[in-house]
């Protein structure tokens, strides 16, 4: 019978997964709203990234995943203006590009 602490740890860290190619399943994005407030959010890559496909050569060829994109509006605690973030990932879910409206990009960190 796992303790509550064990279950919370599993929830936070995830179960060990041999299929994730050692890439972190989650990341942390920090931005700064135009009002000055810093906003940090956790991104679960498995759930929040949208797949982007290469156009298939013909109807019989399954589409190839070219990469992933994340679109997210972040709102600070004391502010109602969203910071709109778009992050592009390669096929291995590593950040390759980002754009932002309403604030400044500060950092993106892989969660260990
Ligand atoms: Zn703000």
py3Dmol code that shows the C-alpha trace and the ligand (Angstrom):
import py3Dmol

protein = """\
ATOM      1  CA  UNK A   1       0.000   0.000   0.000  1.00  0.00           C
ATOM      2  CA  UNK A   2       1.777   3.186  -1.142  1.00  0.00           C
ATOM      3  CA  UNK A   3       1.753   6.059   1.268  1.00  0.00           C
ATOM      4  CA  UNK A   4       0.195   9.370   0.376  1.00  0.00           C
ATOM      5  CA  UNK A   5       3.665  10.869   0.042  1.00  0.00           C
ATOM      6  CA  UNK A   6       4.640   8.163  -2.445  1.00  0.00           C
ATOM      7  CA  UNK A   7       1.548   8.804  -4.489  1.00  0.00           C
ATOM      8  CA  UNK A   8       2.112  12.554  -4.544  1.00  0.00           C
ATOM      9  CA  UNK A   9       5.708  11.966  -5.592  1.00  0.00           C
ATOM     10  CA  UNK A  10       4.545   9.699  -8.409  1.00  0.00           C
ATOM     11  CA  UNK A  11       2.055  12.351  -9.481  1.00  0.00           C
ATOM     12  CA  UNK A  12       4.713  15.054  -9.503  1.00  0.00           C
ATOM     13  CA  UNK A  13       7.564  13.076 -11.014  1.00  0.00           C
ATOM     14  CA  UNK A  14       5.646  10.562 -13.058  1.00  0.00           C
ATOM     15  CA  UNK A  15       6.211   6.860 -13.183  1.00  0.00           C
ATOM     16  CA  UNK A  16       9.516   5.643 -14.609  1.00  0.00           C
ATOM     17  CA  UNK A  17       9.052   5.286 -18.348  1.00  0.00           C
ATOM     18  CA  UNK A  18      11.540   3.492 -20.557  1.00  0.00           C
ATOM     19  CA  UNK A  19       9.996   4.881 -23.716  1.00  0.00           C
ATOM     20  CA  UNK A  20      10.630   8.554 -23.169  1.00  0.00           C
ATOM     21  CA  UNK A  21      14.194   8.530 -24.580  1.00  0.00           C
ATOM     22  CA  UNK A  22      15.460  10.274 -21.464  1.00  0.00           C
ATOM     23  CA  UNK A  23      13.708  13.489 -22.410  1.00  0.00           C
ATOM     24  CA  UNK A  24      12.008  15.214 -19.541  1.00  0.00           C
ATOM     25  CA  UNK A  25       8.235  14.706 -19.621  1.00  0.00           C
ATOM     26  CA  UNK A  26       7.636  18.216 -18.384  1.00  0.00           C
ATOM     27  CA  UNK A  27       9.147  21.655 -18.582  1.00  0.00           C
ATOM     28  CA  UNK A  28       8.838  24.993 -16.878  1.00  0.00           C
ATOM     29  CA  UNK A  29       8.308  28.207 -18.798  1.00  0.00           C
ATOM     30  CA  UNK A  30       8.884  31.602 -17.226  1.00  0.00           C
ATOM     31  CA  UNK A  31       7.707  34.821 -18.836  1.00  0.00           C
ATOM     32  CA  UNK A  32       7.374  38.399 -17.672  1.00  0.00           C
ATOM     33  CA  UNK A  33       4.121  40.212 -18.303  1.00  0.00           C
ATOM     34  CA  UNK A  34       4.284  43.762 -19.655  1.00  0.00           C
ATOM     35  CA  UNK A  35       3.120  44.912 -16.189  1.00  0.00           C
ATOM     36  CA  UNK A  36       6.327  43.469 -14.721  1.00  0.00           C
ATOM     37  CA  UNK A  37       4.976  40.364 -13.073  1.00  0.00           C
ATOM     38  CA  UNK A  38       6.815  37.113 -13.678  1.00  0.00           C
ATOM     39  CA  UNK A  39       4.687  34.065 -14.434  1.00  0.00           C
ATOM     40  CA  UNK A  40       5.994  30.501 -14.288  1.00  0.00           C
ATOM     41  CA  UNK A  41       4.009  27.570 -15.567  1.00  0.00           C
ATOM     42  CA  UNK A  42       4.596  23.846 -15.831  1.00  0.00           C
ATOM     43  CA  UNK A  43       3.995  22.202 -19.190  1.00  0.00           C
ATOM     44  CA  UNK A  44       3.138  18.507 -19.375  1.00  0.00           C
ATOM     45  CA  UNK A  45       4.537  17.623 -22.768  1.00  0.00           C
ATOM     46  CA  UNK A  46       2.398  14.508 -23.146  1.00  0.00           C
ATOM     47  CA  UNK A  47      -0.847  16.445 -22.825  1.00  0.00           C
ATOM     48  CA  UNK A  48      -0.280  20.023 -23.921  1.00  0.00           C
ATOM     49  CA  UNK A  49       1.762  19.738 -27.103  1.00  0.00           C
ATOM     50  CA  UNK A  50      -0.020  19.512 -30.430  1.00  0.00           C
ATOM     51  CA  UNK A  51       1.503  17.327 -33.110  1.00  0.00           C
ATOM     52  CA  UNK A  52       2.492  18.923 -36.383  1.00  0.00           C
ATOM     53  CA  UNK A  53       2.594  16.626 -39.385  1.00  0.00           C
ATOM     54  CA  UNK A  54       4.622  16.713 -42.526  1.00  0.00           C
ATOM     55  CA  UNK A  55       2.393  16.508 -45.585  1.00  0.00           C
ATOM     56  CA  UNK A  56       2.101  12.881 -46.611  1.00  0.00           C
ATOM     57  CA  UNK A  57       3.597  11.927 -49.948  1.00  0.00           C
ATOM     58  CA  UNK A  58       0.423  10.101 -50.955  1.00  0.00           C
ATOM     59  CA  UNK A  59      -2.725   8.702 -49.400  1.00  0.00           C
ATOM     60  CA  UNK A  60      -1.107   5.361 -48.510  1.00  0.00           C
ATOM     61  CA  UNK A  61       1.758   6.893 -46.535  1.00  0.00           C
ATOM     62  CA  UNK A  62       1.102   7.585 -42.889  1.00  0.00           C
ATOM     63  CA  UNK A  63       1.878  11.186 -41.948  1.00  0.00           C
ATOM     64  CA  UNK A  64       5.181  11.877 -40.224  1.00  0.00           C
ATOM     65  CA  UNK A  65       5.360  13.963 -37.061  1.00  0.00           C
ATOM     66  CA  UNK A  66       7.527  16.950 -37.937  1.00  0.00           C
ATOM     67  CA  UNK A  67       7.386  18.526 -34.509  1.00  0.00           C
ATOM     68  CA  UNK A  68       5.080  19.923 -31.893  1.00  0.00           C
ATOM     69  CA  UNK A  69       3.617  23.269 -30.976  1.00  0.00           C
ATOM     70  CA  UNK A  70       2.366  24.650 -27.682  1.00  0.00           C
ATOM     71  CA  UNK A  71      -0.013  27.607 -27.562  1.00  0.00           C
ATOM     72  CA  UNK A  72      -0.785  28.951 -24.135  1.00  0.00           C
ATOM     73  CA  UNK A  73      -2.132  32.102 -22.535  1.00  0.00           C
ATOM     74  CA  UNK A  74      -0.534  32.874 -19.183  1.00  0.00           C
ATOM     75  CA  UNK A  75      -2.185  35.284 -16.757  1.00  0.00           C
ATOM     76  CA  UNK A  76      -0.519  36.631 -13.643  1.00  0.00           C
ATOM     77  CA  UNK A  77      -2.103  36.654 -10.214  1.00  0.00           C
ATOM     78  CA  UNK A  78      -2.607  40.425 -10.132  1.00  0.00           C
ATOM     79  CA  UNK A  79      -3.299  41.111 -13.766  1.00  0.00           C
ATOM     80  CA  UNK A  80      -5.934  40.334 -16.353  1.00  0.00           C
ATOM     81  CA  UNK A  81      -3.817  40.781 -19.461  1.00  0.00           C
ATOM     82  CA  UNK A  82      -2.814  37.406 -20.883  1.00  0.00           C
ATOM     83  CA  UNK A  83       0.706  36.752 -22.078  1.00  0.00           C
ATOM     84  CA  UNK A  84       0.331  34.678 -25.232  1.00  0.00           C
ATOM     85  CA  UNK A  85       3.106  32.153 -25.750  1.00  0.00           C
ATOM     86  CA  UNK A  86       3.701  29.943 -28.775  1.00  0.00           C
ATOM     87  CA  UNK A  87       6.541  27.429 -28.484  1.00  0.00           C
ATOM     88  CA  UNK A  88       7.756  25.203 -31.278  1.00  0.00           C
ATOM     89  CA  UNK A  89       9.375  21.833 -30.591  1.00  0.00           C
ATOM     90  CA  UNK A  90      11.229  19.397 -32.780  1.00  0.00           C
ATOM     91  CA  UNK A  91      10.127  15.773 -33.161  1.00  0.00           C
ATOM     92  CA  UNK A  92      11.990  14.942 -29.910  1.00  0.00           C
ATOM     93  CA  UNK A  93      10.031  17.626 -28.040  1.00  0.00           C
ATOM     94  CA  UNK A  94      12.989  19.932 -27.609  1.00  0.00           C
ATOM     95  CA  UNK A  95      12.341  23.654 -27.831  1.00  0.00           C
ATOM     96  CA  UNK A  96      13.496  25.097 -31.143  1.00  0.00           C
ATOM     97  CA  UNK A  97      11.640  28.406 -31.326  1.00  0.00           C
ATOM     98  CA  UNK A  98       9.194  30.587 -29.457  1.00  0.00           C
ATOM     99  CA  UNK A  99       7.167  33.729 -29.876  1.00  0.00           C
ATOM    100  CA  UNK A 100       5.375  35.807 -27.301  1.00  0.00           C
ATOM    101  CA  UNK A 101       2.830  38.633 -27.158  1.00  0.00           C
ATOM    102  CA  UNK A 102       2.100  40.829 -24.163  1.00  0.00           C
ATOM    103  CA  UNK A 103       5.320  40.117 -22.327  1.00  0.00           C
ATOM    104  CA  UNK A 104       8.899  38.973 -22.482  1.00  0.00           C
ATOM    105  CA  UNK A 105      10.293  35.467 -22.719  1.00  0.00           C
ATOM    106  CA  UNK A 106      12.564  34.681 -19.767  1.00  0.00           C
ATOM    107  CA  UNK A 107      13.349  30.975 -19.822  1.00  0.00           C
ATOM    108  CA  UNK A 108      12.278  27.431 -20.598  1.00  0.00           C
ATOM    109  CA  UNK A 109      13.737  24.714 -18.405  1.00  0.00           C
ATOM    110  CA  UNK A 110      13.380  20.963 -18.718  1.00  0.00           C
ATOM    111  CA  UNK A 111      12.112  19.425 -15.498  1.00  0.00           C
ATOM    112  CA  UNK A 112      14.520  16.737 -14.345  1.00  0.00           C
TER     113      UNK A 112
END
"""
ligand_1 = """\
1
ZN
Zn 0.377 41.808 -16.197
"""
view = py3Dmol.view(width=600, height=400)
view.addModel(protein, "pdb")
view.setStyle({"model": 0}, {"cartoon": {"style": "trace"}})
view.addModel(ligand_1, "xyz")
view.setStyle({"model": 1}, {"stick": {}})
view.zoomTo()
view.show()
